[in-house]
Amino acid sequence: MTATTIPARRRVQRLWAAAALVPAVFLSACGSPAPSGGGDAPGNAGGQGGTLSIATGGTGGVYYPLGGGFATVIRDNVKDYDATVQETNASVDNMLLIDNGSAQLAFSVGDVVSDAVKGEGEFKGKPLDVCSLGNIYNNFMQAITVDGTGIQNVKDMAGKVVSVGAPSSATEVGALRILEAAGIDPTSGIERRQLGAAETIAALRDGTIDAGFWSGGLPTGALIDLASDGDMNLLPIGEYADPLAQKYGAYYVKQDIPANTYEGQTEAVSAIASPNILVASKKMGTQLQQDITTALFENKEALIKVHPAAKEMDRATAGDVPFVETCPGSKAYFDKAGS
């Protein structure tokens, strides 16, 4: 048995889907009616009230349940505002939803935010006018397979069927870059699939793919579910952090997935971490930016009950995001809180 292999055992079915990480209070955060007084573009002017839409990700990841917690906190603590969550393909889509006004708040991982601000990558020639309400938690790029595929590292994925994440997601951006760093052409060197977290787990179980990537907080609900089967293998990918950082930016950092994050994972596994940013349009009113940031960071304990990733929320460092401007209202809160 290797340090990165979860030992095989009798398959035990557990109801550890992402919903298991969300308390009942979150479920009310989706689809509530908007309070009166909302304008045509809620959140853009500040102070006029309305419903704020939070762009998240797939239900098998962390963005969606944590976004539900954010929606509940906003409803309970920001006067005249309600909030709902959107299920999306995550980071790239979320930035575009902020840009076109379909969402007022969005989660996005550092590399995608940086590309959006600079007008690079998926946003080539079209920089977006967004700002950060704070660094929330670290995303971990997680490469996974199951027993019997013969895959022990990224280079072994050559010629295999591999899910690189949903289209226009941070997972896809990072996965393609990792494959290239490993010397694999992501277009011709693998049989490429584009699946979200839940779909990737289903495909690994039925054998239609050999491996997959997922970028999310720890632990990821869908991976908890797969780990309960007893044959999930986490692949070490930390060696690619430095090459990616040198080529794309300092938001790629080698960091271990701690032992026992997933069932049967008895040793730490090297991975690549990137910061997750909560973003908004610069058109959002400064007071509303400050009210939202205050509500979220002052209700950290409630958010931890929604998902443990919220433990990483730190008002002393959340404003230290070098690749995107911190929203002025959020900066006012962080300055007052002693950041």
C-alpha positions in Angstrom: 0.0 0.0 0.0 1.3 3.5 -0.9 1.0 6.6 1.2 -1.5 8.0 -1.3 -3.7 5.0 -1.6 -6.8 4.5 0.4 -6.9 0.8 1.2 -9.5 -1.3 -0.5 -12.3 -2.7 1.6 -15.9 -3.8 1.3 -17.8 -1.1 -0.4 -20.0 0.8 2.0 -22.6 3.1 0.7 -22.9 6.3 2.7 -25.0 9.4 2.2 -22.1 11.8 2.3 -23.2 13.9 -0.6 -22.6 17.6 -0.4 -26.0 18.2 1.1 -24.8 16.3 4.2 -22.5 19.2 4.9 -25.3 21.8 4.8 -27.6 22.3 7.9 -31.3 22.7 7.4 -30.9 26.5 7.9 -29.0 26.7 4.6 -31.8 25.1 2.6 -34.0 28.1 3.2 -31.4 30.3 1.6 -32.3 29.1 -1.9 -35.3 30.7 -3.6 -36.6 33.0 -0.9 -38.7 35.9 -2.1 -36.9 39.2 -2.4 -37.8 41.9 0.1 -39.5 45.0 -1.3 -37.5 48.0 -2.4 -35.1 46.2 -4.8 -33.9 48.0 -7.8 -33.2 46.8 -11.3 -29.7 45.8 -10.4 -29.6 44.7 -6.8 -26.4 45.5 -5.0 -25.1 47.9 -7.7 -26.1 51.1 -5.9 -26.1 50.0 -2.3 -28.8 50.9 0.2 -31.8 50.3 -2.0 -32.3 46.7 -0.9 -33.2 43.6 -3.0 -32.0 40.1 -3.6 -28.3 39.4 -4.1 -27.5 36.4 -6.3 -24.3 34.4 -5.3 -22.7 32.5 -8.1 -21.2 29.3 -6.6 -20.4 26.0 -8.3 -21.7 22.4 -8.5 -23.6 20.8 -5.6 -20.7 18.3 -5.1 -18.2 20.9 -4.2 -17.7 23.5 -1.5 -18.8 26.8 -3.2 -22.5 25.7 -3.3 -23.1 24.8 0.3 -20.8 27.5 1.7 -22.6 30.0 -0.6 -25.9 28.9 1.0 -24.4 29.7 4.3 -23.4 33.1 3.0 -26.9 33.7 1.7 -28.4 33.0 5.2 -25.9 35.3 6.9 -26.6 38.1 4.5 -30.4 37.7 4.9 -30.1 37.8 8.7 -27.6 40.6 9.0 -27.7 43.0 6.0 -30.7 45.2 6.3 -33.2 45.1 3.5 -31.3 42.5 1.6 -32.0 38.8 0.8 -29.6 36.4 -1.0 -29.9 33.3 -3.1 -27.4 30.9 -4.7 -26.8 29.9 -8.3 -25.5 26.5 -9.2 -22.8 27.1 -11.9 -19.8 25.7 -13.5 -17.8 27.7 -11.0 -14.9 30.2 -11.4 -14.8 31.3 -15.0 -18.6 31.3 -15.4 -18.9 33.1 -12.1 -16.7 36.0 -13.2 -18.8 36.4 -16.4 -22.0 36.4 -14.3 -20.6 39.2 -12.2 -19.6 41.1 -15.3 -23.0 40.8 -17.0 -25.0 41.6 -13.8 -26.6 38.1 -13.5 -24.9 37.7 -10.1 -23.8 40.3 -7.5 -21.4 38.1 -5.5 -19.3 35.2 -6.7 -16.7 32.7 -5.6 -13.6 32.3 -7.8 -10.2 30.8 -7.4 -7.1 33.0 -7.6 -5.7 32.1 -11.0 -9.1 32.8 -12.6 -9.5 36.1 -10.8 -6.1 37.2 -11.8 -6.7 36.3 -15.5 -10.1 38.2 -15.4 -8.5 41.4 -14.0 -5.6 41.3 -16.5 -7.7 40.2 -19.4 -5.8 37.0 -20.0 -6.7 33.3 -20.5 -10.4 32.9 -20.9 -10.8 36.7 -20.6 -8.2 37.6 -23.2 -8.5 41.2 -24.3 -11.6 41.7 -22.1 -10.5 42.5 -18.5 -13.3 42.6 -16.0 -13.9 45.5 -13.6 -14.2 43.5 -10.3 -12.9 43.7 -6.8 -12.4 41.4 -3.8 -14.5 41.2 -0.7 -11.8 39.0 0.8 -9.8 35.8 0.6 -12.1 33.1 2.0 -10.2 29.8 2.0 -7.7 27.8 0.0 -8.8 25.7 -2.9 -6.9 22.4 -3.3 -6.4 20.9 -6.7 -7.0 17.2 -6.1 -6.1 14.5 -8.6 -7.9 11.2 -8.0 -8.3 7.7 -9.4 -9.4 4.3 -8.1 -7.7 0.9 -7.8 -7.2 -1.0 -11.0 -6.4 1.9 -13.3 -2.6 1.6 -13.0 -2.3 5.3 -12.4 0.1 6.4 -9.6 0.9 9.9 -10.8 0.0 12.5 -13.4 2.3 11.2 -16.0 0.5 7.9 -15.9 -2.6 9.6 -17.1 -1.1 9.7 -20.7 -3.5 7.8 -23.0 -6.1 7.4 -20.3 -9.7 8.8 -20.0 -9.4 11.8 -17.7 -12.0 14.3 -16.5 -10.4 17.8 -16.3 -13.4 19.4 -14.6 -16.5 21.2 -15.9 -16.2 23.5 -18.8 -15.1 27.1 -17.8 -14.2 26.0 -14.2 -11.1 26.7 -12.2 -10.6 22.9 -12.1 -10.4 22.8 -15.9 -7.9 25.7 -16.0 -5.7 24.2 -13.3 -5.9 20.6 -14.7 -4.9 21.6 -18.2 -1.9 23.5 -16.8 -0.8 20.6 -14.6 -1.1 18.1 -17.5 1.1 20.4 -19.7 3.6 20.7 -16.8 3.8 16.9 -16.7 4.5 16.8 -20.4 1.0 15.7 -21.5 -0.8 17.5 -24.3 -4.3 17.9 -22.8 -5.8 17.9 -26.3 -4.2 14.7 -27.7 -2.4 13.1 -24.8 -5.6 12.0 -23.0 -9.2 11.2 -23.8 -10.6 14.3 -22.3 -13.8 14.6 -20.4 -15.3 17.7 -18.8 -17.2 16.7 -15.7 -18.1 18.3 -12.4 -17.3 16.8 -9.1 -20.4 14.6 -8.7 -20.2 13.5 -12.3 -16.5 12.7 -12.0 -17.2 10.4 -9.0 -20.0 8.6 -10.8 -17.8 8.1 -13.8 -14.9 6.7 -11.7 -17.3 4.3 -10.1 -18.7 3.0 -13.3 -15.3 2.8 -15.0 -16.1 5.3 -17.8 -13.1 7.4 -16.8 -9.7 6.4 -15.3 -8.9 9.6 -13.4 -10.1 13.1 -12.7 -9.2 16.4 -11.2 -11.2 18.6 -8.7 -10.4 22.0 -7.3 -12.1 22.7 -4.1 -11.9 23.1 -0.3 -11.2 20.4 2.2 -13.0 18.1 2.5 -15.0 17.9 -0.7 -18.4 16.2 -0.2 -18.2 14.2 -3.4 -14.8 12.9 -2.6 -15.9 12.0 0.9 -18.5 9.8 -0.7 -16.0 8.1 -3.1 -13.6 7.5 -0.2 -16.2 5.5 1.6 -16.0 2.9 -1.2 -12.4 2.1 -0.1 -10.6 2.3 -3.4 -10.0 6.0 -3.9 -6.4 7.0 -4.6 -5.2 10.6 -4.1 -2.4 11.4 -6.5 0.6 13.6 -5.5 0.8 16.7 -7.6 2.6 19.2 -5.4 5.7 18.9 -7.6 4.0 21.0 -10.3 3.2 24.0 -8.0 6.5 25.8 -8.6 6.5 25.4 -12.4 2.9 26.7 -12.5 3.7 29.6 -10.1 6.7 30.6 -12.3 4.7 30.6 -15.5 1.3 31.9 -14.3 1.7 33.6 -10.9 2.3 33.2 -7.2 -1.2 32.0 -6.5 -0.1 28.3 -7.0 1.5 26.9 -3.8 2.6 23.4 -2.8 0.6 22.3 0.2 -0.4 18.9 1.7 -3.8 17.5 2.0 -3.6 16.5 5.7 -3.7 12.8 6.7 -7.2 11.6 7.5 -8.9 14.3 5.4 -10.7 11.4 3.7 -11.5 8.0 5.0 -8.6 5.6 4.9 -6.1 8.4 3.9 -3.5 7.7 6.6 -0.7 10.0 5.3 -0.5 13.5 3.9 -0.6 13.9 0.1 1.1 16.8 -1.7 -1.3 19.0 -3.6 -1.5 22.5 -5.1 -3.4 25.2 -3.1 -4.8 28.5 -4.5 -6.8 31.2 -2.7 -10.6 31.4 -3.1 -11.8 35.0 -3.5 -15.3 36.4 -3.0 -15.7 38.9 -5.8 -18.2 41.7 -6.7 -18.5 44.3 -9.4 -16.9 47.6 -8.6 -20.3 49.1 -9.2 -21.6 47.7 -5.9 -22.1 50.4 -3.4 -19.2 50.9 -0.9 -21.5 50.7 2.2 -23.1 47.5 0.9 -19.6 46.0 0.3 -18.7 46.9 3.9 -22.0 45.5 5.3 -21.6 42.2 3.5 -18.0 41.8 4.5 -18.8 42.6 8.1 -21.7 40.2 8.2 -19.7 37.3 6.8 -16.5 37.7 8.9 -18.4 38.5 12.1 -20.5 35.3 11.7 -17.6 32.9 11.0 -18.7 30.4 13.6 -22.1 30.0 11.9 -20.4 29.5 8.6 -18.1 26.8 10.0 -21.2 24.8 10.9 -22.2 24.9 7.2 -18.7 23.8 6.0 -15.4 23.5 7.7 -13.6 25.4 4.9 -14.9 28.5 6.6 -12.4 27.9 9.5 -9.8 29.6 7.2 -11.7 32.9 7.1 -9.3 35.4 8.7 -10.2 39.1 8.8 -6.5 39.9 9.6 -5.3 38.6 6.2 -8.4 38.4 4.0 -7.7 41.8 2.5 -4.1 40.8 1.4 -4.9 39.8 -2.2 -2.1 41.2 -4.4 -3.6 40.3 -7.8 -7.0 42.1 -7.5 -8.1 45.3 -5.8 -9.9 44.9 -2.5 -13.3 46.5 -2.6 -13.2 49.9 -0.8 -16.0 48.9 1.6 -14.3 45.6 2.4 -11.0 47.4 3.0 -12.7 49.7 5.4 -13.9 46.7 7.4 -10.5 45.0 7.3 -8.7 48.2 8.4 -11.0 48.6 11.3 -10.7 45.0 12.3 -6.9 45.4 12.4 -5.8 43.7 9.2 
